[in-house]
Structure formats: C-alpha cells, structure tokens
Amino acid sequence: MSVPIILAGHGRLPSGVGEAAEMILGPQSRLKVCELSPRDSPEEFGARVLALAGAAAGVLVLADLHGGSPFNAVRTLAAAHPRIQLVSGLNLPMLLEVLLHTTDDVTELAGVARAAGRDGVVDVLESTW
C-alpha cells in the first residue's frame, strides 16, 4: 500500500500545489489536501488531518510553513501518533519527488521530501545551466 500524502497549509496553497502536481503527473489517488481557513481552530484542523490519514500505517504530511498554524497542529498530532511524519516547506519539486518515489516506508519518504525541497531551490545566478 502506498503512503498517503497530506498537503497542509494556509488557504488554497495546498490545493494549488496538488493541482499543479496532478497537471504534471496525472491523478494521484494517495494525495489529500487539508486547508486552513481563518475560521478554523487548530483542533478542527488537526481533526481533519486525522480523518484524512484514516487507518494508514504511515502518513506523510507536507506543511507549507514551519511554525505556522497548520504545521503546529500537525506537530501536536505527530507527537501523539508516531505514524505521522511531518515535513515543512511544501513546494512543487518536493511534492513531485515524493509522488514519484516508490516506498512504503514513511520515514524514508520524509527524507525524500526534505532533500527534494532543499534541492528544488536554485539561485539562477549560481546555476551551471
């Protein structure tokens, strides 16, 4: 079974990144989105993330902003549910690499996300191409 990927963030950013990934890769059944609205409490947001996680043995949550409300809500969940791995700094290169990587090991997938997110940021003036 593939590891579910939950995009968590402010406003429509998670949907936008998810839609862009699906434009490139096609429909992704394991991709889920949880968006924070101004009316949401951290508890409501966390409950929605847990519902999206379902009974999966491992879940990777990619949050938009380290220290933001979605990140903090999921960090609280991850402390109580070790099956949830959380990586912040959601960006399109990160998501594409995660979706293309085939593993059922959520810890390995979190490492892929961290590396791809970091490597996806390139200063054009320092680039060799």
N, CA, C and O atoms as CSV, one atom per row, in Angstrom:
chain,resi,resn,atom,element,x,y,z
A,1,MET,N,N,0.840,-1.190,0.000
A,1,MET,CA,C,0.000,0.000,0.000
A,1,MET,C,C,0.875,1.239,0.000
A,1,MET,O,O,1.884,1.275,0.704
A,2,SER,N,N,0.520,2.237,-0.758
A,2,SER,CA,C,1.277,3.482,-0.838
A,2,SER,C,C,0.993,4.365,0.365
A,2,SER,O,O,-0.103,4.352,0.926
A,3,VAL,N,N,1.995,5.122,0.742
A,3,VAL,CA,C,1.867,6.055,1.863
A,3,VAL,C,C,0.996,7.230,1.445
A,3,VAL,O,O,1.287,7.876,0.438
A,4,PRO,N,N,-0.077,7.529,2.200
A,4,PRO,CA,C,-0.866,8.722,1.887
A,4,PRO,C,C,-0.041,9.985,2.109
A,4,PRO,O,O,0.765,10.063,3.037
A,5,ILE,N,N,-0.258,10.968,1.243
A,5,ILE,CA,C,0.422,12.252,1.331
A,5,ILE,C,C,-0.653,13.309,1.586
A,5,ILE,O,O,-1.585,13.460,0.796
A,6,ILE,N,N,-0.515,14.036,2.696
A,6,ILE,CA,C,-1.461,15.097,3.013
A,6,ILE,C,C,-0.748,16.433,2.888
A,6,ILE,O,O,0.284,16.657,3.522
A,7,LEU,N,N,-1.296,17.313,2.076
A,7,LEU,CA,C,-0.772,18.664,1.941
A,7,LEU,C,C,-1.533,19.546,2.921
A,7,LEU,O,O,-2.758,19.637,2.848
A,8,ALA,N,N,-0.826,20.190,3.830
A,8,ALA,CA,C,-1.450,21.001,4.874
A,8,ALA,C,C,-0.925,22.420,4.770
A,8,ALA,O,O,0.284,22.639,4.686
A,9,GLY,N,N,-1.841,23.388,4.776
A,9,GLY,CA,C,-1.357,24.758,4.691
A,9,GLY,C,C,-2.457,25.787,4.751
A,9,GLY,O,O,-3.631,25.475,4.952
A,10,HIS,N,N,-2.044,27.012,4.570
A,10,HIS,CA,C,-2.912,28.179,4.650
A,10,HIS,C,C,-3.672,28.386,3.340
A,10,HIS,O,O,-3.098,28.306,2.254
A,11,GLY,N,N,-4.980,28.655,3.464
A,11,GLY,CA,C,-5.782,28.988,2.300
A,11,GLY,C,C,-5.748,27.917,1.234
A,11,GLY,O,O,-5.777,26.724,1.537
A,12,ARG,N,N,-5.687,28.337,-0.001
A,12,ARG,CA,C,-5.747,27.415,-1.142
A,12,ARG,C,C,-4.378,26.928,-1.596
A,12,ARG,O,O,-4.278,26.220,-2.599
A,13,LEU,N,N,-3.330,27.291,-0.881
A,13,LEU,CA,C,-1.990,26.873,-1.299
A,13,LEU,C,C,-1.873,25.350,-1.446
A,13,LEU,O,O,-1.345,24.892,-2.460
A,14,PRO,N,N,-2.335,24.551,-0.489
A,14,PRO,CA,C,-2.205,23.097,-0.671
A,14,PRO,C,C,-2.919,22.584,-1.922
A,14,PRO,O,O,-2.385,21.737,-2.639
A,15,SER,N,N,-4.119,23.094,-2.185
A,15,SER,CA,C,-4.842,22.668,-3.396
A,15,SER,C,C,-4.099,23.062,-4.651
A,15,SER,O,O,-4.019,22.285,-5.603
A,16,GLY,N,N,-3.557,24.264,-4.658
A,16,GLY,CA,C,-2.821,24.730,-5.829
A,16,GLY,C,C,-1.602,23.882,-6.127
A,16,GLY,O,O,-1.357,23.536,-7.283
A,17,VAL,N,N,-0.844,23.547,-5.115
A,17,VAL,CA,C,0.346,22.705,-5.310
A,17,VAL,C,C,-0.080,21.303,-5.749
A,17,VAL,O,O,0.537,20.707,-6.632
A,18,GLY,N,N,-1.128,20.789,-5.133
A,18,GLY,CA,C,-1.626,19.468,-5.515
A,18,GLY,C,C,-2.125,19.440,-6.943
A,18,GLY,O,O,-1.842,18.494,-7.679
A,19,GLU,N,N,-2.866,20.467,-7.351
A,19,GLU,CA,C,-3.366,20.543,-8.723
A,19,GLU,C,C,-2.220,20.658,-9.726
A,19,GLU,O,O,-2.276,20.059,-10.800
A,20,ALA,N,N,-1.194,21.413,-9.388
A,20,ALA,CA,C,-0.040,21.534,-10.278
A,20,ALA,C,C,0.664,20.182,-10.436
A,20,ALA,O,O,1.061,19.811,-11.540
A,21,ALA,N,N,0.814,19.457,-9.338
A,21,ALA,CA,C,1.452,18.137,-9.403
A,21,ALA,C,C,0.634,17.190,-10.278
A,21,ALA,O,O,1.194,16.429,-11.067
A,22,GLU,N,N,-0.689,17.237,-10.139
A,22,GLU,CA,C,-1.533,16.357,-10.949
A,22,GLU,C,C,-1.555,16.781,-12.412
A,22,GLU,O,O,-1.768,15.947,-13.292
A,23,MET,N,N,-1.339,18.058,-12.682
A,23,MET,CA,C,-1.237,18.511,-14.065
A,23,MET,C,C,-0.011,17.879,-14.724
A,23,MET,O,O,-0.035,17.547,-15.909
A,24,ILE,N,N,1.048,17.719,-13.953
A,24,ILE,CA,C,2.292,17.155,-14.466
A,24,ILE,C,C,2.270,15.633,-14.481
A,24,ILE,O,O,2.683,15.017,-15.463
A,25,LEU,N,N,1.787,15.014,-13.387
A,25,LEU,CA,C,1.863,13.561,-13.220
A,25,LEU,C,C,0.560,12.818,-13.486
A,25,LEU,O,O,0.552,11.591,-13.585
A,26,GLY,N,N,-0.528,13.547,-13.600
A,26,GLY,CA,C,-1.829,12.884,-13.709
A,26,GLY,C,C,-2.429,12.696,-12.324
A,26,GLY,O,O,-1.797,13.044,-11.326
A,27,PRO,N,N,-3.640,12.149,-12.246
A,27,PRO,CA,C,-4.331,11.982,-10.961
A,27,PRO,C,C,-3.516,11.144,-9.970
A,27,PRO,O,O,-2.877,10.159,-10.338
A,28,GLN,N,N,-3.558,11.559,-8.728
A,28,GLN,CA,C,-2.790,10.906,-7.664
A,28,GLN,C,C,-3.748,10.498,-6.541
A,28,GLN,O,O,-4.181,11.340,-5.754
A,29,SER,N,N,-4.070,9.222,-6.472
A,29,SER,CA,C,-5.081,8.754,-5.518
A,29,SER,C,C,-4.649,8.890,-4.064
A,29,SER,O,O,-5.501,9.006,-3.182
A,30,ARG,N,N,-3.356,8.879,-3.796
A,30,ARG,CA,C,-2.916,8.958,-2.399
A,30,ARG,C,C,-2.732,10.394,-1.904
A,30,ARG,O,O,-2.383,10.607,-0.743
A,31,LEU,N,N,-2.961,11.368,-2.765
A,31,LEU,CA,C,-2.781,12.777,-2.425
A,31,LEU,C,C,-4.064,13.337,-1.817
A,31,LEU,O,O,-5.148,13.210,-2.387
A,32,LYS,N,N,-3.918,13.957,-0.650
A,32,LYS,CA,C,-5.051,14.553,0.058
A,32,LYS,C,C,-4.666,15.972,0.462
A,32,LYS,O,O,-3.483,16.288,0.587
A,33,VAL,N,N,-5.660,16.818,0.664
A,33,VAL,CA,C,-5.418,18.228,0.952
A,33,VAL,C,C,-6.196,18.648,2.194
A,33,VAL,O,O,-7.364,18.297,2.362
A,34,CYS,N,N,-5.527,19.403,3.057
A,34,CYS,CA,C,-6.190,19.991,4.225
A,34,CYS,C,C,-5.803,21.465,4.282
A,34,CYS,O,O,-4.644,21.814,4.511
A,35,GLU,N,N,-6.801,22.317,4.068
A,35,GLU,CA,C,-6.564,23.756,4.007
A,35,GLU,C,C,-7.078,24.447,5.270
A,35,GLU,O,O,-8.174,24.156,5.750
A,36,LEU,N,N,-6.286,25.344,5.787
A,36,LEU,CA,C,-6.671,26.125,6.963
A,36,LEU,C,C,-7.391,27.389,6.510
A,36,LEU,O,O,-6.867,28.168,5.714
A,37,SER,N,N,-8.599,27.577,7.032
A,37,SER,CA,C,-9.323,28.821,6.756
A,37,SER,C,C,-9.222,29.712,7.989
A,37,SER,O,O,-8.866,29.232,9.066
A,38,PRO,N,N,-9.529,31.000,7.850
A,38,PRO,CA,C,-9.452,31.905,9.001
A,38,PRO,C,C,-10.388,31.511,10.146
A,38,PRO,O,O,-10.179,31.919,11.289
A,39,ARG,N,N,-11.407,30.729,9.844
A,39,ARG,CA,C,-12.374,30.323,10.869
A,39,ARG,C,C,-11.967,29.070,11.628
A,39,ARG,O,O,-12.575,28.761,12.653
A,40,ASP,N,N,-10.963,28.339,11.164
A,40,ASP,CA,C,-10.574,27.061,11.764
A,40,ASP,C,C,-9.790,27.235,13.050
A,40,ASP,O,O,-8.950,28.127,13.167
A,41,SER,N,N,-10.070,26.381,14.002
A,41,SER,CA,C,-9.233,26.290,15.197
A,41,SER,C,C,-8.176,25.220,14.921
A,41,SER,O,O,-8.361,24.375,14.045
A,42,PRO,N,N,-7.069,25.253,15.666
A,42,PRO,CA,C,-6.062,24.200,15.494
A,42,PRO,C,C,-6.645,22.802,15.730
A,42,PRO,O,O,-6.248,21.843,15.068
A,43,GLU,N,N,-7.572,22.690,16.660
A,43,GLU,CA,C,-8.175,21.388,16.958
A,43,GLU,C,C,-9.010,20.889,15.780
A,43,GLU,O,O,-8.960,19.707,15.440
A,44,GLU,N,N,-9.773,21.781,15.160
A,44,GLU,CA,C,-10.578,21.405,13.994
A,44,GLU,C,C,-9.677,20.977,12.840
A,44,GLU,O,O,-9.938,19.982,12.165
A,45,PHE,N,N,-8.624,21.740,12.632
A,45,PHE,CA,C,-7.690,21.418,11.551
A,45,PHE,C,C,-7.048,20.056,11.805
A,45,PHE,O,O,-6.973,19.222,10.902
A,46,GLY,N,N,-6.590,19.835,13.023
A,46,GLY,CA,C,-5.979,18.555,13.374
A,46,GLY,C,C,-6.933,17.387,13.196
A,46,GLY,O,O,-6.534,16.321,12.729
A,47,ALA,N,N,-8.193,17.585,13.565
A,47,ALA,CA,C,-9.190,16.521,13.404
A,47,ALA,C,C,-9.380,16.180,11.927
A,47,ALA,O,O,-9.547,15.012,11.577
A,48,ARG,N,N,-9.355,17.189,11.065
A,48,ARG,CA,C,-9.488,16.934,9.627
A,48,ARG,C,C,-8.272,16.175,9.089
A,48,ARG,O,O,-8.417,15.276,8.261
A,49,VAL,N,N,-7.081,16.535,9.557
A,49,VAL,CA,C,-5.880,15.808,9.132
A,49,VAL,C,C,-5.975,14.347,9.559
A,49,VAL,O,O,-5.683,13.451,8.768
A,50,LEU,N,N,-6.380,14.102,10.796
A,50,LEU,CA,C,-6.520,12.719,11.270
A,50,LEU,C,C,-7.543,11.950,10.447
A,50,LEU,O,O,-7.333,10.780,10.127
A,51,ALA,N,N,-8.641,12.598,10.106
A,51,ALA,CA,C,-9.657,11.936,9.283
A,51,ALA,C,C,-9.088,11.584,7.907
A,51,ALA,O,O,-9.365,10.507,7.379
A,52,LEU,N,N,-8.305,12.477,7.332
A,52,LEU,CA,C,-7.682,12.198,6.031
A,52,LEU,C,C,-6.656,11.072,6.136
A,52,LEU,O,O,-6.487,10.297,5.194
A,53,ALA,N,N,-5.979,10.978,7.263
A,53,ALA,CA,C,-4.974,9.927,7.470
A,53,ALA,C,C,-5.629,8.555,7.546
A,53,ALA,O,O,-5.035,7.553,7.148
A,54,GLY,N,N,-6.848,8.513,8.056
A,54,GLY,CA,C,-7.553,7.238,8.160
A,54,GLY,C,C,-6.767,6.239,8.991
A,54,GLY,O,O,-6.161,6.587,10.005
A,55,ALA,N,N,-6.790,4.997,8.543
A,55,ALA,CA,C,-6.140,3.915,9.289
A,55,ALA,C,C,-4.776,3.551,8.712
A,55,ALA,O,O,-4.231,2.498,9.040
A,56,ALA,N,N,-4.221,4.401,7.864
A,56,ALA,CA,C,-2.923,4.101,7.235
A,56,ALA,C,C,-1.841,3.892,8.289
A,56,ALA,O,O,-1.812,4.567,9.318
A,57,ALA,N,N,-0.963,2.953,8.010
A,57,ALA,CA,C,0.127,2.649,8.946
A,57,ALA,C,C,1.144,3.781,9.021
A,57,ALA,O,O,1.775,3.979,10.059
A,58,GLY,N,N,1.304,4.517,7.945
A,58,GLY,CA,C,2.214,5.657,7.894
A,58,GLY,C,C,1.637,6.731,7.002
A,58,GLY,O,O,1.075,6.437,5.947
A,59,VAL,N,N,1.771,7.969,7.420
A,59,VAL,CA,C,1.226,9.104,6.677
A,59,VAL,C,C,2.283,10.196,6.627
A,59,VAL,O,O,2.913,10.499,7.640
A,60,LEU,N,N,2.478,10.786,5.459
A,60,LEU,CA,C,3.397,11.912,5.330
A,60,LEU,C,C,2.588,13.183,5.142
A,60,LEU,O,O,1.779,13.287,4.221
A,61,VAL,N,N,2.814,14.154,6.029
A,61,VAL,CA,C,2.168,15.451,5.911
A,61,VAL,C,C,3.226,16.458,5.475
A,61,VAL,O,O,4.268,16.597,6.114
A,62,LEU,N,N,2.946,17.150,4.388
A,62,LEU,CA,C,3.810,18.216,3.898
A,62,LEU,C,C,3.118,19.529,4.214
A,62,LEU,O,O,2.071,19.836,3.644
A,63,ALA,N,N,3.699,20.307,5.124
A,63,ALA,CA,C,3.101,21.574,5.555
A,63,ALA,C,C,3.785,22.737,4.854
A,63,ALA,O,O,4.959,22.663,4.492
A,64,ASP,N,N,3.032,23.807,4.672
A,64,ASP,CA,C,3.561,24.939,3.916
A,64,ASP,C,C,4.602,25.746,4.683
A,64,ASP,O,O,5.620,26.127,4.105
A,65,LEU,N,N,4.380,26.014,5.952
A,65,LEU,CA,C,5.211,26.975,6.671
A,65,LEU,C,C,5.623,26.428,8.037
A,65,LEU,O,O,4.769,26.148,8.879
A,66,HIS,N,N,6.911,26.280,8.254
A,66,HIS,CA,C,7.418,25.836,9.548
A,66,HIS,C,C,7.015,26.833,10.630
A,66,HIS,O,O,7.329,28.020,10.538
A,67,GLY,N,N,6.326,26.349,11.644
A,67,GLY,CA,C,5.891,27.215,12.730
A,67,GLY,C,C,4.530,27.837,12.512
A,67,GLY,O,O,4.007,28.497,13.410
A,68,GLY,N,N,3.932,27.642,11.323
A,68,GLY,CA,C,2.594,28.166,11.062
A,68,GLY,C,C,1.538,27.313,11.745
A,68,GLY,O,O,1.836,26.232,12.252
A,69,SER,N,N,0.330,27.792,11.757
A,69,SER,CA,C,-0.758,27.076,12.437
A,69,SER,C,C,-0.973,25.659,11.913
A,69,SER,O,O,-1.128,24.746,12.724
A,70,PRO,N,N,-0.990,25.424,10.588
A,70,PRO,CA,C,-1.138,24.040,10.123
A,70,PRO,C,C,0.016,23.144,10.598
A,70,PRO,O,O,-0.208,22.018,11.041
A,71,PHE,N,N,1.229,23.647,10.504
A,71,PHE,CA,C,2.393,22.895,10.974
A,71,PHE,C,C,2.258,22.577,12.454
A,71,PHE,O,O,2.461,21.434,12.864
A,72,ASN,N,N,1.919,23.570,13.254
A,72,ASN,CA,C,1.815,23.364,14.704
A,72,ASN,C,C,0.726,22.363,15.060
A,72,ASN,O,O,0.907,21.540,15.957
A,73,ALA,N,N,-0.398,22.430,14.364
A,73,ALA,CA,C,-1.484,21.477,14.634
A,73,ALA,C,C,-1.038,20.054,14.309
A,73,ALA,O,O,-1.319,19.130,15.072
A,74,VAL,N,N,-0.352,19.870,13.194
A,74,VAL,CA,C,0.103,18.529,12.812
A,74,VAL,C,C,1.254,18.074,13.699
A,74,VAL,O,O,1.371,16.883,13.989
A,75,ARG,N,N,2.095,18.985,14.130
A,75,ARG,CA,C,3.188,18.617,15.046
A,75,ARG,C,C,2.615,18.036,16.335
A,75,ARG,O,O,3.145,17.063,16.869
A,76,THR,N,N,1.548,18.623,16.826
A,76,THR,CA,C,0.882,18.098,18.014
A,76,THR,C,C,0.354,16.691,17.747
A,76,THR,O,O,0.496,15.803,18.587
A,77,LEU,N,N,-0.251,16.488,16.582
A,77,LEU,CA,C,-0.735,15.153,16.210
A,77,LEU,C,C,0.407,14.153,16.110
A,77,LEU,O,O,0.305,13.031,16.606
A,78,ALA,N,N,1.494,14.563,15.467
A,78,ALA,CA,C,2.632,13.670,15.254
A,78,ALA,C,C,3.248,13.218,16.577
A,78,ALA,O,O,3.756,12.102,16.681
A,79,ALA,N,N,3.201,14.086,17.583
A,79,ALA,CA,C,3.727,13.715,18.896
A,79,ALA,C,C,2.906,12.588,19.516
A,79,ALA,O,O,3.444,11.760,20.250
A,80,ALA,N,N,1.617,12.551,19.227
A,80,ALA,CA,C,0.730,11.530,19.779
A,80,ALA,C,C,0.557,10.326,18.847
A,80,ALA,O,O,0.130,9.257,19.282
A,81,HIS,N,N,0.885,10.505,17.579
A,81,HIS,CA,C,0.692,9.452,16.570
A,81,HIS,C,C,1.990,9.279,15.781
A,81,HIS,O,O,2.185,9.954,14.771
A,82,PRO,N,N,2.867,8.402,16.217
A,82,PRO,CA,C,4.170,8.242,15.549
A,82,PRO,C,C,4.088,7.833,14.083
A,82,PRO,O,O,5.083,7.931,13.366
A,83,ARG,N,N,2.950,7.386,13.633
A,83,ARG,CA,C,2.799,7.001,12.218
A,83,ARG,C,C,2.767,8.222,11.304
A,83,ARG,O,O,2.882,8.090,10.085
A,84,ILE,N,N,2.609,9.423,11.893
A,84,ILE,CA,C,2.547,10.658,11.116
A,84,ILE,C,C,3.933,11.292,11.059
A,84,ILE,O,O,4.520,11.618,12.091
A,85,GLN,N,N,4.442,11.462,9.860
A,85,GLN,CA,C,5.701,12.172,9.633
A,85,GLN,C,C,5.351,13.545,9.073
A,85,GLN,O,O,4.465,13.665,8.226
A,86,LEU,N,N,6.038,14.572,9.539
A,86,LEU,CA,C,5.752,15.945,9.149
A,86,LEU,C,C,7.003,16.613,8.591
A,86,LEU,O,O,8.064,16.586,9.213
A,87,VAL,N,N,6.867,17.212,7.411
A,87,VAL,CA,C,7.951,17.974,6.787
A,87,VAL,C,C,7.370,19.325,6.381
A,87,VAL,O,O,6.299,19.387,5.777
A,88,SER,N,N,8.065,20.391,6.707
A,88,SER,CA,C,7.590,21.728,6.332
A,88,SER,C,C,8.325,22.234,5.093
A,88,SER,O,O,9.318,21.653,4.655
A,89,GLY,N,N,7.808,23.331,4.542
A,89,GLY,CA,C,8.423,23.937,3.362
A,89,GLY,C,C,7.852,23.403,2.066
A,89,GLY,O,O,8.547,23.359,1.051
A,90,LEU,N,N,6.603,22.998,2.089
A,90,LEU,CA,C,5.959,22.428,0.913
A,90,LEU,C,C,6.247,23.256,-0.339
A,90,LEU,O,O,6.039,24.469,-0.366
A,91,ASN,N,N,6.731,22.565,-1.374
A,91,ASN,CA,C,6.889,23.195,-2.685
A,91,ASN,C,C,6.679,22.137,-3.761
A,91,ASN,O,O,6.673,20.942,-3.465
A,92,LEU,N,N,6.510,22.563,-4.987
A,92,LEU,CA,C,6.190,21.638,-6.072
A,92,LEU,C,C,7.290,20.613,-6.338
A,92,LEU,O,O,6.970,19.435,-6.500
A,93,PRO,N,N,8.573,20.995,-6.393
A,93,PRO,CA,C,9.597,19.970,-6.600
A,93,PRO,C,C,9.574,18.895,-5.504
A,93,PRO,O,O,9.760,17.712,-5.789
A,94,MET,N,N,9.347,19.309,-4.258
A,94,MET,CA,C,9.256,18.370,-3.149
A,94,MET,C,C,8.126,17.378,-3.397
A,94,MET,O,O,8.322,16.166,-3.298
A,95,LEU,N,N,6.953,17.893,-3.719
A,95,LEU,CA,C,5.799,17.024,-3.904
A,95,LEU,C,C,5.988,16.072,-5.075
A,95,LEU,O,O,5.642,14.895,-4.974
A,96,LEU,N,N,6.527,16.557,-6.176
A,96,LEU,CA,C,6.742,15.689,-7.332
A,96,LEU,C,C,7.673,14.532,-6.994
A,96,LEU,O,O,7.390,13.388,-7.350
A,97,GLU,N,N,8.764,14.812,-6.322
A,97,GLU,CA,C,9.701,13.743,-5.942
A,97,GLU,C,C,9.046,12.729,-5.016
A,97,GLU,O,O,9.239,11.523,-5.170
A,98,VAL,N,N,8.280,13.214,-4.066
A,98,VAL,CA,C,7.594,12.316,-3.131
A,98,VAL,C,C,6.615,11.423,-3.885
A,98,VAL,O,O,6.558,10.219,-3.637
A,99,LEU,N,N,5.852,11.998,-4.794
A,99,LEU,CA,C,4.867,11.206,-5.534
A,99,LEU,C,C,5.514,10.199,-6.476
A,99,LEU,O,O,4.941,9.143,-6.743
A,100,LEU,N,N,6.694,10.516,-6.977
A,100,LEU,CA,C,7.389,9.599,-7.888
A,100,LEU,C,C,8.178,8.518,-7.161
A,100,LEU,O,O,8.550,7.509,-7.761
A,101,HIS,N,N,8.432,8.722,-5.887
A,101,HIS,CA,C,9.232,7.775,-5.110
A,101,HIS,C,C,8.365,6.597,-4.678
A,101,HIS,O,O,7.273,6.788,-4.144
A,102,THR,N,N,8.839,5.412,-4.905
A,102,THR,CA,C,8.062,4.222,-4.555
A,102,THR,C,C,8.645,3.554,-3.324
A,102,THR,O,O,9.634,2.826,-3.403
A,103,THR,N,N,8.027,3.810,-2.199
A,103,THR,CA,C,8.387,3.142,-0.950
A,103,THR,C,C,7.166,3.149,-0.043
A,103,THR,O,O,6.321,4.040,-0.125
A,104,ASP,N,N,7.085,2.162,0.805
A,104,ASP,CA,C,6.043,2.132,1.819
A,104,ASP,C,C,6.593,2.561,3.170
A,104,ASP,O,O,5.893,2.487,4.180
A,105,ASP,N,N,7.841,3.008,3.192
A,105,ASP,CA,C,8.499,3.461,4.423
A,105,ASP,C,C,8.320,4.965,4.552
A,105,ASP,O,O,8.956,5.735,3.832
A,106,VAL,N,N,7.453,5.385,5.470
A,106,VAL,CA,C,7.132,6.804,5.611
A,106,VAL,C,C,8.333,7.621,6.067
A,106,VAL,O,O,8.447,8.795,5.712
A,107,THR,N,N,9.224,7.029,6.839
A,107,THR,CA,C,10.424,7.750,7.285
A,107,THR,C,C,11.349,8.025,6.104
A,107,THR,O,O,11.909,9.115,5.990
A,108,GLU,N,N,11.507,7.045,5.236
A,108,GLU,CA,C,12.309,7.238,4.025
A,108,GLU,C,C,11.678,8.303,3.137
A,108,GLU,O,O,12.380,9.147,2.579
A,109,LEU,N,N,10.357,8.265,3.005
A,109,LEU,CA,C,9.654,9.238,2.177
A,109,LEU,C,C,9.809,10.653,2.727
A,109,LEU,O,O,9.919,11.605,1.954
A,110,ALA,N,N,9.820,10.803,4.041
A,110,ALA,CA,C,10.050,12.121,4.656
A,110,ALA,C,C,11.450,12.621,4.301
A,110,ALA,O,O,11.635,13.814,4.063
A,111,GLY,N,N,12.428,11.731,4.264
A,111,GLY,CA,C,13.780,12.108,3.857
A,111,GLY,C,C,13.830,12.558,2.407
A,111,GLY,O,O,14.539,13.507,2.072
A,112,VAL,N,N,13.080,11.879,1.547
A,112,VAL,CA,C,12.983,12.276,0.136
A,112,VAL,C,C,12.405,13.685,0.041
A,112,VAL,O,O,12.887,14.510,-0.734
A,113,ALA,N,N,11.371,13.954,0.833
A,113,ALA,CA,C,10.736,15.278,0.822
A,113,ALA,C,C,11.717,16.361,1.248
A,113,ALA,O,O,11.803,17.409,0.608
A,114,ARG,N,N,12.455,16.113,2.325
A,114,ARG,CA,C,13.418,17.118,2.808
A,114,ARG,C,C,14.481,17.404,1.750
A,114,ARG,O,O,14.782,18.564,1.468
A,115,ALA,N,N,15.040,16.365,1.175
A,115,ALA,CA,C,16.097,16.543,0.173
A,115,ALA,C,C,15.567,17.246,-1.076
A,115,ALA,O,O,16.211,18.157,-1.596
A,116,ALA,N,N,14.410,16.830,-1.553
A,116,ALA,CA,C,13.854,17.429,-2.776
A,116,ALA,C,C,13.456,18.880,-2.550
A,116,ALA,O,O,13.639,19.717,-3.434
A,117,GLY,N,N,12.918,19.182,-1.387
A,117,GLY,CA,C,12.554,20.564,-1.093
A,117,GLY,C,C,13.763,21.467,-1.069
A,117,GLY,O,O,13.744,22.578,-1.600
A,118,ARG,N,N,14.813,20.976,-0.449
A,118,ARG,CA,C,16.062,21.738,-0.361
A,118,ARG,C,C,16.701,21.886,-1.739
A,118,ARG,O,O,17.131,22.978,-2.110
A,119,ASP,N,N,16.764,20.793,-2.495
A,119,ASP,CA,C,17.421,20.811,-3.802
A,119,ASP,C,C,16.594,21.530,-4.871
A,119,ASP,O,O,17.122,21.914,-5.915
A,120,GLY,N,N,15.291,21.711,-4.606
A,120,GLY,CA,C,14.426,22.374,-5.572
A,120,GLY,C,C,14.564,23.884,-5.579
A,120,GLY,O,O,14.008,24.561,-6.443
A,121,VAL,N,N,15.314,24.414,-4.607
A,121,VAL,CA,C,15.543,25.863,-4.549
A,121,VAL,C,C,16.913,26.137,-5.160
A,121,VAL,O,O,17.936,25.713,-4.622
A,122,VAL,N,N,16.927,26.844,-6.280
A,122,VAL,CA,C,18.167,27.083,-7.012
A,122,VAL,C,C,18.303,28.580,-7.299
A,122,VAL,O,O,17.364,29.211,-7.786
A,123,ASP,N,N,19.441,29.128,-7.004
A,123,ASP,CA,C,19.754,30.509,-7.369
A,123,ASP,C,C,20.235,30.480,-8.815
A,123,ASP,O,O,21.291,29.917,-9.102
A,124,VAL,N,N,19.487,31.069,-9.713
A,124,VAL,CA,C,19.792,31.017,-11.138
A,124,VAL,C,C,21.166,31.588,-11.438
A,124,VAL,O,O,21.846,31.116,-12.350
A,125,LEU,N,N,21.581,32.591,-10.691
A,125,LEU,CA,C,22.901,33.183,-10.919
A,125,LEU,C,C,24.032,32.234,-10.551
A,125,LEU,O,O,25.153,32.383,-11.036
A,126,GLU,N,N,23.741,31.259,-9.693
A,126,GLU,CA,C,24.759,30.277,-9.308
A,126,GLU,C,C,24.595,28.960,-10.046
A,126,GLU,O,O,25.411,28.055,-9.873
A,127,SER,N,N,23.564,28.833,-10.861
A,127,SER,CA,C,23.289,27.591,-11.562
A,127,SER,C,C,24.285,27.409,-12.697
A,127,SER,O,O,24.776,28.378,-13.276
A,128,THR,N,N,24.574,26.146,-13.004
A,128,THR,CA,C,25.506,25.833,-14.085
A,128,THR,C,C,24.803,25.590,-15.416
A,128,THR,O,O,25.473,25.271,-16.399
A,129,TRP,N,N,23.504,25.724,-15.484
A,129,TRP,CA,C,22.811,25.512,-16.753
A,129,TRP,C,C,22.100,26.710,-17.228
A,129,TRP,O,O,21.472,26.677,-18.286
